[in-house]
């Protein structure tokens, strides 16, 4: 069973990230998600939206279409944009053997999205752009490392 909980279109601007986080929190609360699930989803969707704004649109005007669904026991957020095509699932994992103080700033967003979700799927948007789907079970499934 799929139940669409929310669909919003938000300008791709950094000062709108708080609005995106509020939507994620509201939807997750409405799905009766536990606190750790809500925190994971807020972090993952915030990272995805930030990447779209900063690296996708690169200061150009655009929008992020955010859809939230409850699919069985999974909360699914889909972010669609019209930025140049980019598949974050191809980003290699960071080298965690390098101490944080010695790493260059940034570069951890996709890693954090992977840790906070059960699946991260990218597909090209018909007509140009990207569709990124982040799925997190309300009850945490343990991933094999």
N, C-alpha and C positions, 0 to 999 in steps of 0.2 A: 504494500500500500504506500503510495506517495501522496504526501500532503504538502502543498506549497504554503509556506508560512509567511513569506514576504518577498516582494520584488521591488527594488528601488533602483533608480538611476541617479548617480551622484557625480558631480563634476570631479575630474581627476586633479584635485588640488590638495596639497599637504594639509592645509587647514581644515579639510573636510574629513580627515582620518578619524577624529573623535566621533563624528556622526556614524561612520562605518562601524566603529567599535561598539557604539550604543545599539545599533541594529543587531549586531551579532549577539551581544549580551541579552537583549530583549527576546530574540528568537530562541536562544538556548534556554533561557529561563522558562519561556512558554512551552518548550519541549521537555520540561522537568529534568534538565541535565544537571548532574552534580557539579559542584564548584570546580573540580579539576578539569572537567570537560569544557566548561565555559571558559576558563582561563586559557586552555589549549586553543580553542577556536578563536578567541579574541586575538591571541598572539599570531596564529597562522594567517588569519584573514588580514590583519593589520600588516604583516610582512608582505603578503601578496599584493595588497593595494599599494603599499609604499613602493614596491618594485615596479608596478605598473606606472605609477605617477613619475617616479624619478628616472627609471631606466627605459620604460616603454615610451611614454609621451615626451620625456626630456624637455619639459617646460612648455610644450605645445598644448593647446586646448584639447580636451577630450572628456570622455565620460567612462565611468565604470558602472556596468549593470550588475547588480548584486542580487542573486536569487538564493533564497534559503528554503530548504525542504526537509521534511522528516520522512525518511525512507526506512520503513520497518523500525529498527532501533538506531539507525544512523542519522546524524544531522549532516546535511550536505549543503555546502556553500559553493556557488558557482559565480566566478567573476569573469565578465566578458568585457573586452575593450576593442578599440580599433587602432591600437598602436601597432608598430611593426611587429611581425611575427617573431616570437621568442619562446622557446620551450624550456622552462626552468627545470624540468625533470632530467635534462641532460647535464646539469651542473654536477661536477664530481663532488664527492664529500670533501669537507675541509680536512687539512692535516691537523688533527687534534694533538699531535705530539709536540707541536710548536706552542710554547707557553703564550697565553693570551696577550701579555704585555709585548711580545715580540711579533705578533701578527699585525698585518696592515689593517686599518679600520675597514669595517664592512665585510662582506663576503660570507656572512653567517645566516642570512635570511632564509635561503632555501633549506639549509640544514635545519634551522629551527622549525620551518613549516613541516618538514618530514618528521621531526620528532613529535610534533604536536598533533599530527593527524594519522589516520590509519591508511589513507591513500591520497595521492596527489597526482592528478591526471591533467595533461594538457592536450588540447587539440586546436588546430587552426580554425578560426572563425570564417564561415563562408563569406566571401566578399572582402576579407582582410581583417586581421586582428587575431585575438587569442581568446580561448575559453579555458579557464583553469578551474578545475573542480577539486575541492578539498572535502574529505569525508572523515568524520570522527564518530565512533560509536559512543553512545551515552555511557555505557559500561566499558571501561578500557579493556581493549584486547592487547595482550602482550605480544610484542613483535620479537621475532628472532633476530639476533644481531649477527 
